[in-house]
Amino acid sequence: MSGIIEAIVDLPAEYAANVFGQFDEHMKKIERTLNVTLIARDGVIKILGSPTAAKKARSIIEQLIILARRGNAITMQNVNYALALAEEEKEESIVEIDQDCICHTINGRPIKPKTLGQKQYVDQIRKKMIVFGIGPAGTGKTYLAMAMAIKAFKDGDVSRIILTRPAIEAGEKLGFLPGDLQSKVDPYLRPLYDALHQIMGAETFMKNMEKGLIEVAPLAYMRGRTLDNAFIILDEAQNTTPAQMKMFLTRIGFGSKVIITGDLSQKDLPSGTKSGLDVAIQVLKNVNELAFCQLTSKDVVRHPLVQKIVQAYDAYERQTKTTKNKKRGSGYDY
């Protein structure tokens, strides 16, 4: 038993089920990842392992207890992220990230950043006039921006919310949709409506929309306008052309805040067309008044399988790029 130490954590009975997870899955994950043994008895968890591993396990369990005390339902995502931060020896903890509550949904559920990347993203939105949120699906880019917009609107910091995205098919030809112009563009804007309904409630959303205080429109509608005292979100920015991106960025007026979200791995532009988001990153990288927040697969907060899918695609694309570069360097013309 050389090098093995014992650490103790007090676990109040009312939080035990939440902290342990279904079939003790949270504790089993901590045991496997840190190579420790956890023994729960009489309101106490005994930790057996190397000094470093036991210290990490104790810290993680204590963090989970604090989250449970705050009324959070502990998920495997919480456990995985606490383990990831411990492995990287980050100073920040899931407890600190969880303290930042942006607002509540119509059902009373708190909306909070769940990862360090998301926390930095939210902090930059508070500080800067223009923020680019760039990252893969499931990292909360649009949802957190929407929550920040609704909070600013409710607090009177802005007089209206404008949500826009390029009306471009996601790799599919939808043909000629029936109905008026709004009906034709609604399918492209559906994800924005869904988030608004969840956070604000359908009735409040419709009232504000009828008054013109909330506007959901395709990017083409932004041409020729100056957008003052508004919270503006441009979603799916990877599907803008450089001309569209420049047009959008030059619409911004006084008292406005702008969030531009995009996933550079999911472009639906015609082959050979440059992305306005790619160009904006290069052109604006030295402008201090705006921020670029790069979210990664570590910030994915959907089902854990989504994180694995994002990582698998990233690895495949890196491998494909390396293979193409080798072929170019071989002297053959492929």
N, C-alpha and C positions, 0 to 999 in steps of 0.2 A: 504493500500500500504506500510505498515511498512516493513523495511528491503529491499525494492526495490530501486535500484539506476539506473541512466541513464548514458550510455556511448556512445560516438560518434566516428565513424570511417569515414574518407573521402574516397569515392570510385570514382575514375575517370571513366567517362562514358564509355571510350573505353574498360575497363576491366570488366564492370558490368556483361555482359552475361557469360563470362568465369568463373568469381568468383561465380555467382549465380547458374550456372548449368542449365540443361534443366528443364523447369517447376519449377525453383527455388529449385531443389532437394537438392542442397548443403546447402542452408540456412535452409530449413525445417529440415534437419538432425541435424544441429547445435542447432536449437530450441528444438527439441525433446530430444536430448541427454543431453543438459545443462539446460533445463527447463527455457529458456529465450524467450523473444519476440523480433523479429527483424523487424524494420520498415525502409524501404528504400524510400528516397525522396530527389530530387534535389542534387544528387551526394553525399549524406550522408546516412550512416546506423546508426539508433538509436537502441541501445541495452537496453532492460529493463529486470532486473533480480536481483538476490541476488548479493552482492558485489563480491563474489568468482566466481560465474557463469558468470557475466557480464565481469569480467576481463579476464577469459578464452576465452569467445566468441570473445572479442575484439582482443586478441592476435592471435587467429586462423584466423580470417578474415584478419587481417593485414598480416599474413604469406601467405595466399592465394593470396592477392594482389601482394606481392613481387614475388611469383612464376609466376603470370600472366605477370608482367612487364618483367620477364626474357624470356618470350615467351613460357612458358609451357602451355599445354592444361590441365586445372584443371580437375581431375577425382574424382569420389567418393572415390577411394582408398586414394588419398591425404587427403581428408576431414576426412575419418575414422581414418587414421593414426595420423593426427594432433590432433584429439579428444582423441585418445588412449594415446598419449604422454602427453596431458594436464591432463587427468585423473590420470595418474601415476606420475604427477608432475616432469617429466624429465626435466633436464636443456637443453637438446638438442631440436632443433626444426626442422621441415621439411625444413625450409629455409637453415639451416646449412648443412643438408644432401644433399640437391639439389645442393649445390655449387660444389660438387665433380664430375666433368665430366671426365669419363675415356677416351672415344673416341667417334666417330660418326659412324653410320651405313653408308652403301653405299648411302642411300637416304638422308643422312644429319641429321638423328635423333640422338640426344645425348644419350649416354648410361651412366646412373648415378645410384648409389645406391638409393633405394627408402625408405628404412627403416633403423633404427638404427643398427639392426643386420647385414644388408647388408653393411652398412658403415664400421662397425668394421671388417667385413670379408675382404673388399677391403683394408683397412688399414693394416691388418695383412699380406696380400699377398705382400704389398709393403715392409714390414719390415722383414719378415721371409723367410728362404730358403724353408721350407716345411710347408704347411698349409692344414689342414683337414677341409673341409666344410661339415658339417653334418646337415641334416634337411629334412623336408618333400618336396613333389613335389611342384613346383611353387615358391620356395624361391630364385630362380636365382643363385643357386650354380654353375652350369655349365656355364651358359650364362655370368655371371660376370667374372668367371675365364677365359673364352674364350676371352672376351674383354681385360682383363689385358694381356693375352698372345699376342694378336695381337698388342697392344700398345707397349709392350716390344720388339716385333719383328720389328715393324716400326721404333722405336727409336734406334735400333741397340744394345739393351742391351743383346739380345740373337741372335744366328745365325739361329735358326730353332725352329719350334713348333712341338711337338709330342703329339698326342691325342690318348688315348687308353682306352679300356674298355673290361671287360671279355665278351667273346662271349657265352652268356648263354641265353636260352629262358626265356621270362617273363611269366612263368607258362603255356606255350603252346609248343607243339611239332611241329616244323616247317618241320621236315622230311629232305630229301636230296634235298637241293637247287641246281638248275642247274648252269652251268657256271664254270669259273675258281675260284681259291681260293679267289681272291678279291671280286668277285660277291657273293660268299657264305657268306662273313663276312660283306659286305656292309649294309644289313638290320639292323644289330646290331649297326652300327656306324652312321646310318642316322641322329640321333639328333645332332651329332657333325658336320656333313656336313651342316645341315640346319643353324646352328648358324654361321658357317664360311661364308657361302654364304651371309647371311644377313648383317654381319659386314664388310666383306672384298670385297664381290662381287664375282660372280662365275668365271669371267674371270681371275682376279688377283689370286684367290685361285688355279685355274687349272695351271696357269703358275708357281706358287711357288711349287705346288705339283710335277709338272714335273721335276723341278730342284732339288727335294728332300729336299726343305727347309720347307715344311709342310708335315708331315706324319700322316696318320690316320690308325691305325692298332689295331688288337686284342691284348690283353695282352700277349698271348703266344709268340708273336713276340719279346718281350722284353728280353727274356732269353738269357744270354750270351753276352749282349751288355753293354757298358758303355756309358752313355748319358751325354756328356760334352756340356757346353754352349748352353743349350736348355731350353725351357719353356715346361714342361711336365704336362699334365693333365690326371689323371686317373679318369674316370667317372664310376658311378655305382659300387663303391668300396665295397658295401655291398655284392656283388656277387663274391668276390674273396675268395679263401681259405686262411688260414694262411700262407701256403707255397708260394702261388702266391704273397701275399702282401709282405712277406719278400724278395722274389726274386726281386720284383719291387723296393722296397726301397733301396736295395743294388746295384741297377744299376746306381744310381745317381752320376754324376761326378762333376768336377769343373765348376763354372760359371752357374750352372743350378738352376732353380726354379721349385718346384713341388707342384701342387695342387691336392689333393685327395678328391673327392666328393662322397657322398653316403647318402642314406636314409635307416636307420636301420629298418624302418617299412615295407620295400618292398624288402625282400630277396627272391631270386628265386633259392636258393641253394637246393640240395636234402635234404630231411628230415634227421635231425641228424648231418648235416655238419655244423661245426662252420664257422662263417664269419670272414674273414681276417681283416675286419674293426673293428669288436668287439675286436678281440685280439690285434690289433695295438693300440687301445685306452687305453687298460690296460697296455700294455708293454711300451708304449712311453709317458705316461702321465707326467712323471717327466723330460723329455728332454726339456731344456729351448730353444733350437734353433729352435723348431718347435711350431706351434700353432694349437689349436683345436677351431674352431668356431662353436658354436651350434646355428643354425637357428631354429626358431619355427613357429607355425601357424601364429604368428603376422607378420612374414616376407614374407608371401605369397603375391605375387604381380600379380597373375593371376586374373581371374574373382572372385568377392567376394564370389561366391558360392563355389569355390575351397577351400577357407579358412574355410568355414562352414563344408565342407566334411571332411577336414583334422582334424578339431576339433572333429567332431562326431566320426570318427574312433579312435582318441586318447582316447576319453572318453570310447568307447566300449571296447578297448583293456585293459584299466586300470581296468574296471569293470570285464572283463573276468579273468584277472590275480588275482584280489582280490577274486573272487569266487573260483578259482582253489586252492588258498592258504588256504582258509577256509576249503575246502573239504579235503585237505591233513592233516590239523590240527585236523580233527574230529575223526581220528582213523580208518576211513574206507579206504579201498584200492580201488580207482576208476580206 
